[in-house]
Amino acid sequence: TGGLTTIDPGYKNTGSCTSAITFLNGEEGILRYRGYSIEDLADKADFLEVAYLLIFGELPTTTQLEKFHSDIKAQSHVDEDVKKILDGFPKTAHPMGVLSSLTSALIAFNPSSVNVDSEEDMYKAIVNIMGKFPVLVAWALRKRTGQPLDYGDDSLGYVDNILKMMFKKPNSEYKVDPIVSNALDKLLILHADHEQNCSTSTVRIVGSSHAGLFASLSAGISALWGPLHGGANQAVLEMLEAIKEDGGDTKKYMAKAKDKNDPFRLMGFGHRVYKNFDPRAKIIKVAADEVLEALGVEDPILDIAKGLEQEALNDPYFVDRKLYPNVDFYSGIIYRAMGIPVEMFTVMFALGRLPGWIAQWKEMRENKEPIGRPRQVYTGENLRSFKEASDR
Ligand code: SDX
């Protein structure tokens, strides 16, 4: 057994690293990026400012932010040949698979991105992916909708440019709706980092073998795709739709969620760390009301979601297990009101998480962390002799 006697499935009680980036207190529902509260940042900062804070450790001056943005814009051109890879996918391909593949494909077109030994090379790789990733996100959407691909507009802000690349219709000017722009900016901030969650741990462990930044991010996107992780925001909408189709019978679904023999889970509920409210869910729930009202969108599933939350808060099964709504419970309702299709919800999560993944990967490399290589407790066969096929 290599001397090991116990293991820690899912690393529930294992710390993988020290980190100075994000602080969580699960009991009190506290989340801070580099010491700033998520409430303050969601309310007062913009997404690119928060990306800078996570990656470089300080809120940028106006000059620093302008330089960061212009260096990013200078890298926002994705080689035309990447479109040939995108062309190879069927329209029905899940956008997370497209995004993970194209992120990895970018390495071939940006070979120098794997060299991060100097601070300057690390910076170049970071602004490179910060410039190209939003283009891939928009292209993943446009592939599904059959619309022409767009490279964006350097005169726009970072988030406004993403909206334009996603939603500009071929035959008309695109005017950014400030309600949508502010809502997306806030959502991206709320998703930007979350210490050693599954996908961030994936980015760190892949990077610990000194695989490049883009390869590590591609692996992180795949980990985020799972319905127990970032894929939950899509699963929540599908669950709420099913409940609506089923006549809004939330009690039936609560019973299914509590039935040990039923694999159904109340998606968007529960969290490994938060044993109180997820502070992000609180902010998103308020934003959902504000954004839908401002957009004049009536969405009955918001009421179903609120009904489920109310029932769970009064149900011993959920209260005893400290299961509360997490970041994925209400976010999809806002994305849908903004015209984002449900298959793109986890891609939007990845877009928000990009700076966090980058910051954590950079910290892992700067701390010269050893290659991730856990041990096991062996439970297989003892030594045995080989048998010829005729004797088996
Ligand atoms: C994200 O880690 C992060 O920080 C992730 C994230 C980030 O920003 O990166 O916050 C983003 O991934 C949020 C989580 C999105 N996932 C979902 O909403 C899927 C539904 N939730 C669960 O599958 C679950 O709650 C997890 C995965 C979030 C947490 O799983 P744990 O910590 O391994 O807890 P567990 O599965 O051991 O559950 C403990 C108990 C079990 O019951 P018992 O066996 O003790 O009787 O609670 C039950 C579970 O059955 N339970 C649920 C439930 N979640 C847990 N029962 C019904 N519905 C649920 N959603």
Residues whose N, C-alpha, C, O or C-beta is under 5 A from the ligand:
A	BS01	SDX	H194 N197 C198 P227 L228 H229 G230 A232 A257 R265 L266 M267 G268 F269 G270 H271 R272 R321 N326 D328
